Structure formats: C-alpha cells, structure tokens
Amino acid sequence: MAKKRVAIENTLGSVKQLLDQKGYEVVQLDPHTQTGIELKNCDAVVISGMDDNMMGMTTIKTGSPVISAKGMSPQEVLNQLENTMKQV
C-alpha cells in the first residue's frame, strides 16, 4: 500500500511526529502562500485552525479533505484523518 501524503502546518510538530511514526508522508504546509505547490498530490491537509477568520472560514484551496486540529490531541487528529481517508 502506498504511503498517504499529508500536508501539515509547521506549528503542528507533535501531530507531524505521530503521522511520521504511523507511516504517512508528511509535507510542510505554508498557509501564507497561494501557490498550492505543497498541496500537489496530497491525500489530506491538516491545519492548526488558528488561521480561521472570524467567520470560521479558511483560505486553503484544495480538492483534498482539510482537517482542523484546533482543540484536538495528536491522536484525535490521527483518528479523524484515518476516518476521513476511509470515506474518500
């Protein structure tokens, strides 16, 4: 089975470490760039949720599922990611 590729914000170090341990290919996501290059061929995107505007919307543009890690432990993020991957 091919490794799942996940883009993740650099502020989520503990989540990155857990995903690395579980065999995911993790790439850094810079939410301040608009190129989308780091999202190419990603199966999912994990954001901190700290860049939400006051309407609760984000500016990340991708066809991949986006998971907000706000208020979640690394294990909860992993669980959400795995559940999301099953549905895709």
N, CA, C and O atoms as CSV, one atom per row, in Angstrom:
chain,resi,resn,atom,element,x,y,z
A,1,MET,N,N,0.838,-1.176,0.000
A,1,MET,CA,C,0.000,0.000,0.000
A,1,MET,C,C,0.886,1.244,0.000
A,1,MET,O,O,1.836,1.336,0.778
A,2,ALA,N,N,0.573,2.195,-0.872
A,2,ALA,CA,C,1.358,3.422,-0.972
A,2,ALA,C,C,1.143,4.286,0.259
A,2,ALA,O,O,0.071,4.297,0.863
A,3,LYS,N,N,2.196,5.009,0.610
A,3,LYS,CA,C,2.085,5.947,1.727
A,3,LYS,C,C,1.086,7.032,1.380
A,3,LYS,O,O,1.040,7.507,0.245
A,4,LYS,N,N,0.295,7.417,2.350
A,4,LYS,CA,C,-0.613,8.538,2.178
A,4,LYS,C,C,0.183,9.813,2.415
A,4,LYS,O,O,0.954,9.903,3.370
A,5,ARG,N,N,-0.005,10.788,1.551
A,5,ARG,CA,C,0.719,12.055,1.650
A,5,ARG,C,C,-0.189,13.095,2.292
A,5,ARG,O,O,-1.305,13.332,1.830
A,6,VAL,N,N,0.306,13.717,3.370
A,6,VAL,CA,C,-0.473,14.682,4.136
A,6,VAL,C,C,0.319,15.984,4.253
A,6,VAL,O,O,1.479,15.977,4.664
A,7,ALA,N,N,-0.311,17.091,3.892
A,7,ALA,CA,C,0.283,18.411,4.100
A,7,ALA,C,C,-0.133,18.881,5.485
A,7,ALA,O,O,-1.289,18.723,5.877
A,8,ILE,N,N,0.801,19.456,6.224
A,8,ILE,CA,C,0.526,19.843,7.608
A,8,ILE,C,C,1.230,21.159,7.924
A,8,ILE,O,O,2.353,21.401,7.483
A,9,GLU,N,N,0.550,22.001,8.693
A,9,GLU,CA,C,1.154,23.275,9.102
A,9,GLU,C,C,2.351,23.005,10.007
A,9,GLU,O,O,2.351,22.056,10.791
A,10,ASN,N,N,3.366,23.849,9.886
A,10,ASN,CA,C,4.602,23.624,10.656
A,10,ASN,C,C,4.428,23.833,12.153
A,10,ASN,O,O,5.327,23.482,12.918
A,11,THR,N,N,3.320,24.386,12.596
A,11,THR,CA,C,3.079,24.580,14.029
A,11,THR,C,C,2.587,23.311,14.711
A,11,THR,O,O,2.442,23.281,15.933
A,12,LEU,N,N,2.331,22.264,13.935
A,12,LEU,CA,C,1.769,21.026,14.481
A,12,LEU,C,C,2.832,19.930,14.575
A,12,LEU,O,O,2.655,18.834,14.043
A,13,GLY,N,N,3.926,20.236,15.252
A,13,GLY,CA,C,5.059,19.316,15.344
A,13,GLY,C,C,4.718,17.962,15.942
A,13,GLY,O,O,5.185,16.936,15.448
A,14,SER,N,N,3.914,17.939,16.994
A,14,SER,CA,C,3.581,16.660,17.618
A,14,SER,C,C,2.680,15.817,16.726
A,14,SER,O,O,2.766,14.589,16.744
A,15,VAL,N,N,1.826,16.455,15.957
A,15,VAL,CA,C,0.981,15.732,15.002
A,15,VAL,C,C,1.859,15.178,13.887
A,15,VAL,O,O,1.695,14.028,13.479
A,16,LYS,N,N,2.791,15.993,13.394
A,16,LYS,CA,C,3.719,15.548,12.349
A,16,LYS,C,C,4.497,14.328,12.812
A,16,LYS,O,O,4.636,13.355,12.070
A,17,GLN,N,N,5.002,14.380,14.033
A,17,GLN,CA,C,5.784,13.268,14.578
A,17,GLN,C,C,4.950,11.982,14.615
A,17,GLN,O,O,5.443,10.919,14.237
A,18,LEU,N,N,3.700,12.066,15.064
A,18,LEU,CA,C,2.835,10.893,15.131
A,18,LEU,C,C,2.539,10.353,13.730
A,18,LEU,O,O,2.569,9.143,13.509
A,19,LEU,N,N,2.256,11.245,12.795
A,19,LEU,CA,C,1.972,10.799,11.430
A,19,LEU,C,C,3.190,10.140,10.800
A,19,LEU,O,O,3.057,9.148,10.085
A,20,ASP,N,N,4.385,10.686,11.061
A,20,ASP,CA,C,5.619,10.059,10.591
A,20,ASP,C,C,5.741,8.636,11.143
A,20,ASP,O,O,6.062,7.700,10.411
A,21,GLN,N,N,5.479,8.491,12.438
A,21,GLN,CA,C,5.569,7.181,13.087
A,21,GLN,C,C,4.577,6.188,12.494
A,21,GLN,O,O,4.856,4.990,12.433
A,22,LYS,N,N,3.429,6.676,12.059
A,22,LYS,CA,C,2.378,5.807,11.512
A,22,LYS,C,C,2.543,5.554,10.015
A,22,LYS,O,O,1.705,4.897,9.398
A,23,GLY,N,N,3.621,6.075,9.433
A,23,GLY,CA,C,3.927,5.760,8.037
A,23,GLY,C,C,3.392,6.723,6.999
A,23,GLY,O,O,3.440,6.422,5.806
A,24,TYR,N,N,2.886,7.869,7.412
A,24,TYR,CA,C,2.412,8.869,6.459
A,24,TYR,C,C,3.594,9.657,5.913
A,24,TYR,O,O,4.579,9.876,6.618
A,25,GLU,N,N,3.497,10.079,4.669
A,25,GLU,CA,C,4.466,11.017,4.111
A,25,GLU,C,C,3.956,12.411,4.444
A,25,GLU,O,O,2.875,12.799,4.000
A,26,VAL,N,N,4.719,13.161,5.218
A,26,VAL,CA,C,4.270,14.470,5.689
A,26,VAL,C,C,5.064,15.565,4.990
A,26,VAL,O,O,6.295,15.548,4.981
A,27,VAL,N,N,4.343,16.518,4.403
A,27,VAL,CA,C,4.970,17.680,3.780
A,27,VAL,C,C,4.503,18.928,4.511
A,27,VAL,O,O,3.389,18.974,5.033
A,28,GLN,N,N,5.363,19.938,4.544
A,28,GLN,CA,C,5.043,21.180,5.244
A,28,GLN,C,C,4.070,22.019,4.432
A,28,GLN,O,O,4.190,22.125,3.211
A,29,LEU,N,N,3.127,22.602,5.110
A,29,LEU,CA,C,2.140,23.490,4.502
A,29,LEU,C,C,2.384,24.892,5.009
A,29,LEU,O,O,2.456,25.128,6.215
A,30,ASP,N,N,2.510,25.820,4.080
A,30,ASP,CA,C,2.624,27.227,4.450
A,30,ASP,C,C,1.318,27.903,4.062
A,30,ASP,O,O,1.095,28.174,2.882
A,31,PRO,N,N,0.444,28.184,5.038
A,31,PRO,CA,C,-0.864,28.752,4.710
A,31,PRO,C,C,-0.800,30.164,4.137
A,31,PRO,O,O,-1.811,30.697,3.681
A,32,HIS,N,N,0.386,30.770,4.158
A,32,HIS,CA,C,0.511,32.139,3.665
A,32,HIS,C,C,0.888,32.193,2.192
A,32,HIS,O,O,0.936,33.275,1.606
A,33,THR,N,N,1.159,31.021,1.576
A,33,THR,CA,C,1.431,31.010,0.149
A,33,THR,C,C,0.149,30.661,-0.582
A,33,THR,O,O,-0.705,29.951,-0.051
A,34,GLN,N,N,0.021,31.144,-1.757
A,34,GLN,CA,C,-1.172,30.875,-2.553
A,34,GLN,C,C,-0.855,29.995,-3.765
A,34,GLN,O,O,-1.708,29.812,-4.633
A,35,THR,N,N,0.370,29.447,-3.830
A,35,THR,CA,C,0.758,28.671,-4.995
A,35,THR,C,C,0.109,27.308,-5.015
A,35,THR,O,O,-0.217,26.795,-6.086
A,36,GLY,N,N,-0.086,26.709,-3.853
A,36,GLY,CA,C,-0.678,25.388,-3.789
A,36,GLY,C,C,0.280,24.274,-4.145
A,36,GLY,O,O,-0.114,23.108,-4.183
A,37,ILE,N,N,1.539,24.611,-4.409
A,37,ILE,CA,C,2.519,23.601,-4.813
A,37,ILE,C,C,2.667,22.520,-3.753
A,37,ILE,O,O,2.768,21.338,-4.084
A,38,GLU,N,N,2.682,22.912,-2.485
A,38,GLU,CA,C,2.871,21.930,-1.419
A,38,GLU,C,C,1.675,20.999,-1.266
A,38,GLU,O,O,1.771,19.972,-0.594
A,39,LEU,N,N,0.548,21.349,-1.884
A,39,LEU,CA,C,-0.651,20.520,-1.798
A,39,LEU,C,C,-0.751,19.502,-2.925
A,39,LEU,O,O,-1.623,18.633,-2.905
A,40,LYS,N,N,0.135,19.605,-3.905
A,40,LYS,CA,C,0.064,18.718,-5.054
A,40,LYS,C,C,0.177,17.267,-4.618
A,40,LYS,O,O,1.102,16.890,-3.899
A,41,ASN,N,N,-0.753,16.481,-5.050
A,41,ASN,CA,C,-0.775,15.041,-4.770
A,41,ASN,C,C,-0.917,14.697,-3.296
A,41,ASN,O,O,-0.528,13.606,-2.881
A,42,CYS,N,N,-1.465,15.603,-2.501
A,42,CYS,CA,C,-1.709,15.309,-1.089
A,42,CYS,C,C,-3.072,14.653,-0.940
A,42,CYS,O,O,-4.035,15.033,-1.606
A,43,ASP,N,N,-3.138,13.670,-0.063
A,43,ASP,CA,C,-4.390,12.973,0.196
A,43,ASP,C,C,-5.244,13.711,1.214
A,43,ASP,O,O,-6.458,13.515,1.275
A,44,ALA,N,N,-4.601,14.572,2.024
A,44,ALA,CA,C,-5.315,15.348,3.040
A,44,ALA,C,C,-4.445,16.509,3.477
A,44,ALA,O,O,-3.239,16.536,3.231
A,45,VAL,N,N,-5.084,17.472,4.132
A,45,VAL,CA,C,-4.391,18.645,4.668
A,45,VAL,C,C,-4.811,18.798,6.125
A,45,VAL,O,O,-5.997,18.729,6.446
A,46,VAL,N,N,-3.828,19.009,7.011
A,46,VAL,CA,C,-4.124,19.242,8.425
A,46,VAL,C,C,-3.674,20.655,8.762
A,46,VAL,O,O,-2.513,21.019,8.573
A,47,ILE,N,N,-4.624,21.450,9.268
A,47,ILE,CA,C,-4.330,22.829,9.640
A,47,ILE,C,C,-4.510,22.995,11.143
A,47,ILE,O,O,-5.204,22.211,11.790
A,48,SER,N,N,-3.881,24.021,11.683
A,48,SER,CA,C,-3.981,24.263,13.124
A,48,SER,C,C,-5.337,24.840,13.510
A,48,SER,O,O,-5.776,24.684,14.650
A,49,GLY,N,N,-5.994,25.495,12.582
A,49,GLY,CA,C,-7.256,26.154,12.885
A,49,GLY,C,C,-7.044,27.547,13.430
A,49,GLY,O,O,-8.012,28.268,13.671
A,50,MET,N,N,-5.810,27.939,13.628
A,50,MET,CA,C,-5.513,29.269,14.171
A,50,MET,C,C,-5.610,30.352,13.110
A,50,MET,O,O,-5.669,31.535,13.446
A,51,ASP,N,N,-5.629,29.972,11.830
A,51,ASP,CA,C,-5.722,30.958,10.759
A,51,ASP,C,C,-7.149,31.153,10.279
A,51,ASP,O,O,-7.377,31.790,9.251
A,52,ASP,N,N,-8.121,30.604,11.021
A,52,ASP,CA,C,-9.524,30.826,10.672
A,52,ASP,C,C,-9.843,32.310,10.839
A,52,ASP,O,O,-9.381,32.957,11.779
A,53,ASN,N,N,-10.628,32.826,9.926
A,53,ASN,CA,C,-11.065,34.202,10.134
A,53,ASN,C,C,-12.268,34.201,11.067
A,53,ASN,O,O,-12.707,33.133,11.494
A,54,MET,N,N,-12.798,35.337,11.384
A,54,MET,CA,C,-13.858,35.351,12.387
A,54,MET,C,C,-15.175,34.766,11.894
A,54,MET,O,O,-16.089,34.559,12.692
A,55,MET,N,N,-15.290,34.498,10.615
A,55,MET,CA,C,-16.468,33.817,10.089
A,55,MET,C,C,-16.278,32.303,10.108
A,55,MET,O,O,-17.181,31.555,9.732
A,56,GLY,N,N,-15.094,31.849,10.550
A,56,GLY,CA,C,-14.833,30.422,10.603
A,56,GLY,C,C,-14.428,29.826,9.270
A,56,GLY,O,O,-14.498,28.610,9.089
A,57,MET,N,N,-14.007,30.660,8.335
A,57,MET,CA,C,-13.614,30.189,7.012
A,57,MET,C,C,-12.108,30.268,6.870
A,57,MET,O,O,-11.460,31.111,7.492
A,58,THR,N,N,-11.545,29.378,6.041
A,58,THR,CA,C,-10.115,29.431,5.758
A,58,THR,C,C,-9.911,29.722,4.284
A,58,THR,O,O,-10.850,29.651,3.491
A,59,THR,N,N,-8.695,30.045,3.925
A,59,THR,CA,C,-8.410,30.369,2.535
A,59,THR,C,C,-7.654,29.247,1.832
A,59,THR,O,O,-7.170,29.449,0.719
A,60,ILE,N,N,-7.541,28.095,2.434
A,60,ILE,CA,C,-6.849,26.984,1.792
A,60,ILE,C,C,-7.704,26.468,0.647
A,60,ILE,O,O,-8.895,26.204,0.810
A,61,LYS,N,N,-7.072,26.328,-0.518
A,61,LYS,CA,C,-7.783,25.867,-1.703
A,61,LYS,C,C,-7.190,24.531,-2.139
A,61,LYS,O,O,-6.058,24.465,-2.618
A,62,THR,N,N,-7.964,23.482,-1.968
A,62,THR,CA,C,-7.518,22.150,-2.348
A,62,THR,C,C,-8.730,21.255,-2.558
A,62,THR,O,O,-9.800,21.493,-1.998
A,63,GLY,N,N,-8.547,20.241,-3.359
A,63,GLY,CA,C,-9.594,19.252,-3.547
A,63,GLY,C,C,-9.512,18.150,-2.513
A,63,GLY,O,O,-10.389,17.288,-2.451
A,64,SER,N,N,-8.468,18.167,-1.701
A,64,SER,CA,C,-8.262,17.154,-0.665
A,64,SER,C,C,-9.020,17.527,0.606
A,64,SER,O,O,-9.299,18.703,0.839
A,65,PRO,N,N,-9.357,16.529,1.432
A,65,PRO,CA,C,-10.008,16.837,2.711
A,65,PRO,C,C,-9.110,17.699,3.591
A,65,PRO,O,O,-7.898,17.489,3.650
A,66,VAL,N,N,-9.708,18.661,4.268
A,66,VAL,CA,C,-8.973,19.540,5.185
A,66,VAL,C,C,-9.464,19.261,6.601
A,66,VAL,O,O,-10.664,19.304,6.873
A,67,ILE,N,N,-8.530,18.976,7.491
A,67,ILE,CA,C,-8.851,18.668,8.883
A,67,ILE,C,C,-8.290,19.769,9.767
A,67,ILE,O,O,-7.103,20.083,9.691
A,68,SER,N,N,-9.126,20.351,10.597
A,68,SER,CA,C,-8.683,21.353,11.560
A,68,SER,C,C,-8.311,20.654,12.851
A,68,SER,O,O,-9.123,19.936,13.435
A,69,ALA,N,N,-7.069,20.868,13.299
A,69,ALA,CA,C,-6.568,20.239,14.514
A,69,ALA,C,C,-6.866,21.065,15.762
A,69,ALA,O,O,-6.437,20.707,16.859
A,70,LYS,N,N,-7.590,22.152,15.606
A,70,LYS,CA,C,-7.866,23.050,16.725
A,70,LYS,C,C,-8.577,22.300,17.853
A,70,LYS,O,O,-9.651,21.732,17.651
A,71,GLY,N,N,-7.967,22.305,19.046
A,71,GLY,CA,C,-8.551,21.676,20.220
A,71,GLY,C,C,-8.421,20.158,20.254
A,71,GLY,O,O,-9.006,19.506,21.119
A,72,MET,N,N,-7.658,19.587,19.318
A,72,MET,CA,C,-7.529,18.140,19.252
A,72,MET,C,C,-6.127,17.694,19.648
A,72,MET,O,O,-5.148,18.403,19.416
A,73,SER,N,N,-6.041,16.510,20.249
A,73,SER,CA,C,-4.738,15.909,20.545
A,73,SER,C,C,-4.194,15.302,19.254
A,73,SER,O,O,-4.957,15.092,18.311
A,74,PRO,N,N,-2.894,15.015,19.191
A,74,PRO,CA,C,-2.350,14.355,18.006
A,74,PRO,C,C,-3.086,13.048,17.675
A,74,PRO,O,O,-3.328,12.761,16.503
A,75,GLN,N,N,-3.441,12.260,18.685
A,75,GLN,CA,C,-4.152,11.007,18.445
A,75,GLN,C,C,-5.536,11.264,17.856
A,75,GLN,O,O,-5.985,10.528,16.978
A,76,GLU,N,N,-6.211,12.305,18.335
A,76,GLU,CA,C,-7.530,12.650,17.791
A,76,GLU,C,C,-7.425,13.093,16.326
A,76,GLU,O,O,-8.293,12.784,15.510
A,77,VAL,N,N,-6.350,13.819,16.009
A,77,VAL,CA,C,-6.126,14.232,14.622
A,77,VAL,C,C,-5.904,12.996,13.755
A,77,VAL,O,O,-6.464,12.892,12.663
A,78,LEU,N,N,-5.089,12.063,14.239
A,78,LEU,CA,C,-4.847,10.828,13.504
A,78,LEU,C,C,-6.144,10.060,13.288
A,78,LEU,O,O,-6.403,9.580,12.184
A,79,ASN,N,N,-6.955,9.941,14.321
A,79,ASN,CA,C,-8.236,9.243,14.200
A,79,ASN,C,C,-9.125,9.911,13.155
A,79,ASN,O,O,-9.726,9.234,12.320
A,80,GLN,N,N,-9.207,11.241,13.202
A,80,GLN,CA,C,-10.012,11.992,12.230
A,80,GLN,C,C,-9.475,11.783,10.817
A,80,GLN,O,O,-10.246,11.600,9.875
A,81,LEU,N,N,-8.158,11.811,10.675
A,81,LEU,CA,C,-7.530,11.615,9.372
A,81,LEU,C,C,-7.852,10.226,8.825
A,81,LEU,O,O,-8.225,10.087,7.660
A,82,GLU,N,N,-7.710,9.208,9.658
A,82,GLU,CA,C,-7.981,7.843,9.213
A,82,GLU,C,C,-9.452,7.659,8.847
A,82,GLU,O,O,-9.759,6.991,7.860
A,83,ASN,N,N,-10.361,8.237,9.622
A,83,ASN,CA,C,-11.789,8.166,9.293
A,83,ASN,C,C,-12.092,8.874,7.987
A,83,ASN,O,O,-12.890,8.393,7.183
A,84,THR,N,N,-11.458,10.011,7.778
A,84,THR,CA,C,-11.658,10.774,6.554
A,84,THR,C,C,-11.129,10.005,5.346
A,84,THR,O,O,-11.761,9.992,4.290
A,85,MET,N,N,-9.965,9.361,5.501
A,85,MET,CA,C,-9.365,8.601,4.402
A,85,MET,C,C,-10.253,7.417,3.999
A,85,MET,O,O,-10.294,7.047,2.826
A,86,LYS,N,N,-10.949,6.835,4.948
A,86,LYS,CA,C,-11.851,5.717,4.644
A,86,LYS,C,C,-13.020,6.164,3.779
A,86,LYS,O,O,-13.525,5.397,2.959
A,87,GLN,N,N,-13.447,7.411,3.966
A,87,GLN,CA,C,-14.612,7.934,3.269
A,87,GLN,C,C,-14.290,8.426,1.868
A,87,GLN,O,O,-15.185,8.574,1.037
A,88,VAL,N,N,-13.013,8.680,1.603
A,88,VAL,CA,C,-12.611,9.248,0.310
A,88,VAL,C,C,-12.466,8.152,-0.721
A,88,VAL,O,O,-12.134,8.429,-1.874
